[in-house]
Amino acid sequence: MKLLWKRKYFFMSCLFIIWISFFDSNSLLMYYQYNKIYNQMLLHQSYLKKKIAKEKYLTKKIFDNIRQKSSSSHINK
C-alpha cells in the first residue's frame, strides 16, 4: 500500500512538471520566448535612444549654423 501511494505521488509530480513545462499558459517555454522577445526589445530600445541622441545633436548643430548665419547677415547689413 505504501509503495502504491509513493508511486501515486511520483506519477502526479511527473504530470505536474510536464503540465507546467509545456501545456500551461505560463509554461516554461512561453517564459523563454517572452524573455527572448523582451531582450530583443531592450536592444532595439537602446538603438533607438542612440539614434534619437544623434538626431538631436544634428538638429542642434543645424540650428546653431542657421543662427550664426542669420546673426552675421544682420551684422553685415
C-alpha positions as CSV (number, residue, x, y, z in Angstrom):
1,M,0.0,0.0,0.0
2,K,2.8,2.4,0.9
3,L,4.6,1.7,-2.4
4,L,1.4,2.3,-4.4
5,W,0.9,5.6,-2.5
6,K,4.5,6.7,-3.2
7,R,4.1,5.8,-6.9
8,K,0.9,7.9,-7.0
9,Y,2.8,10.9,-5.7
10,F,5.6,10.3,-8.1
11,F,3.2,10.0,-11.0
12,M,1.3,13.1,-10.0
13,S,4.6,15.0,-9.6
14,C,5.7,14.0,-13.1
15,L,2.4,15.0,-14.6
16,F,2.6,18.4,-12.8
17,I,6.1,19.0,-14.1
18,I,5.1,18.1,-17.6
19,W,2.0,20.3,-17.4
20,I,3.9,23.3,-16.1
21,S,6.7,22.8,-18.6
22,F,4.6,22.5,-21.8
23,F,0.9,22.9,-21.5
24,D,0.2,25.7,-19.1
25,S,-0.4,29.2,-20.5
26,N,2.5,30.4,-18.3
27,S,4.7,27.4,-19.3
28,L,8.5,27.5,-19.2
29,L,8.6,27.5,-23.0
30,M,6.4,30.7,-23.1
31,Y,8.6,32.2,-20.4
32,Y,11.7,31.6,-22.5
33,Q,10.0,33.1,-25.6
34,Y,8.8,36.1,-23.7
35,N,12.3,36.6,-22.2
36,K,13.8,36.4,-25.7
37,I,11.4,39.0,-27.1
38,Y,12.0,41.2,-24.1
39,N,15.8,41.2,-24.6
40,Q,15.3,42.0,-28.3
41,M,13.1,44.9,-27.4
42,L,15.7,46.2,-24.9
43,L,18.4,46.1,-27.6
44,H,16.1,47.9,-30.0
45,Q,15.3,50.5,-27.4
46,S,19.0,51.2,-26.8
47,Y,19.5,51.5,-30.5
48,L,16.6,54.0,-30.8
49,K,17.9,56.0,-27.9
50,K,21.3,56.4,-29.6
51,K,19.6,57.3,-32.8
52,I,17.5,59.9,-31.1
53,A,20.5,61.4,-29.4
54,K,22.3,61.6,-32.7
55,E,19.4,63.3,-34.4
56,K,19.1,65.8,-31.5
57,Y,22.8,66.6,-31.9
58,L,22.5,67.1,-35.6
59,T,19.3,69.2,-35.3
60,K,21.1,71.4,-32.7
61,K,24.1,71.8,-34.9
62,I,21.9,72.8,-37.9
63,F,20.0,75.4,-35.8
64,D,23.3,76.8,-34.4
65,N,24.6,77.2,-38.0
66,I,21.3,78.9,-39.0
67,R,21.6,81.3,-36.0
68,Q,25.2,82.1,-36.8
69,K,24.4,82.8,-40.5
70,S,21.4,85.0,-39.5
71,S,23.3,86.9,-36.9
72,S,26.2,87.5,-39.3
73,S,23.9,88.7,-42.1
74,H,22.3,91.2,-39.6
75,I,25.7,92.5,-38.7
76,N,26.8,92.9,-42.3
77,K,23.8,95.0,-43.2
